[in-house]
Amino acid sequence: MSTVATLLRLARMRRTAGAGRLEALTWAGGLLWRNHRTTQRHRSVENRSEVERAARQRL
């Protein structure tokens, strides 16, 4: 599913909970942004652990 479709679905979910349009879009955008940043951090940690594992194997 595309990011835009996900954004719209999250905003619609928030709207059904009683939020206004702008508030719903802001909330959904923030949620997607935090998810993106978390994914980047996990990739960084995984990459670092792979590099350390390869270094240990060379020793």
Secondary structure as UniProt FT lines:
FT   HELIX           3..16
FT   TURN            17..18
FT   HELIX           21..58
//
